[in-house]
């Protein structure tokens, strides 16, 4: 292994010095233009529950699964699996929709998606 191929060359890495402007860079406003067109998955969750595999295998058409959420409670609005808002179900032109009732701030949304 001590032989060197003619196509290889030895390089030296320069050590980085402490960057004093690092704090200034953190305080600058983040430019979001580069990510504004990135698609994300948005979903609404009405509730969840835990059941055994035995009960899961017994489910069939007409089965009712009781959820942990009470009727009338707002739904969770998730983006890529992260909670960003709460809302209530509405019907628009025969399709379901959601009216947002409580939304976290844009900066907090970006932090949660990072």
N, C-alpha and C positions, 0 to 999 in steps of 0.2 A: 504494500500500500504506500510505501514511501516514494515510489516513482510518480512523477507528475506527467500528465498527458500534455502534449504540445498545445492543445486548445484551451488549457486552463491557465489562470493566472492568480496570483496571490493578491488579496486586497486587504486593506486595513480599514477598520471602522472608526469613525470619528466619534468621540464622546460628546454628548449633548450637555450644554451648560444649562443651569437653571434659567428658565424664561420668566423674566420679571413682569412681562405684559400679560401673563396668564390670567390674572384676576380681572384685568380690563376686558379680555375676550369673553369671560364668563358673564360679565355685566352687560355686554352688548346685546341688542335685540336679535333674536334668532330669525333668519330669513327662511320662511316656510314655503316660498315659491317653488322650490325644487321638489317638494313632496305633495303639493296640492292636488295633483292628478293621479296619485297612487290610489288604487281601489282598496276598500276595506269592506269587511262583512259586518253588517248591522243586523242585530236580531233582538226580538222582544221575548222576554221570559215571563210567563204568567205564574210560574211556581215550579217547585220540584218536591220530590219525596224520595225516600229510600224504601225499597221493597226487596224481599228475598228472591233468589233465583227461582225457587219453587212457585212463588206468587207470579213472577214474571212469566213463567212458562204456562201458567193457567189463564193468562189474559186472552180474551178473544173478542170478537165483534160484540159491542154492547157493554163490555166491562167498564166500570167506573173506577178511576184511580183518584184517590183523595190527595190533594196537594197541601203543603204546609202553609200556603198563603190564604188569607181570608178573602171572601168575596168583597169586592169594593176597594181592596188595596191596590195601589198603583203598580203597574208592570215595570220590570227592570228593562232598560234599554242598554244593550251591550254592543260595543264596537270591538271586533276581534277578541271577544270574550271579556272585555273590561267594561265595568259599569260606568256609564257616562251620564245617565239621566233616568228619570221615572216618568211614566205617562199613563194615559187612559185610552182604552180602545174606542175608536170611532169607525163609522162606516161611510165611505166616500164612493159614490157611483157603484154600489154593490161590491166594493172591495173593502177589506179591513185596512185601517190605518191606525196611527197612534198620535194623540195630542200630548206633547211634552209638557209636563207640569213642574218639573224640577230638573235643571240642567247644571252640570258643573261648569266652571269657567273654562274658556278656550285654552288658557295656559295650563291648567290642571289636566285637561284632556290630552294635550300634547305630551305632558310628562308621563301620563299613564300609558300612552301608546308606545313610548320609547323603549 
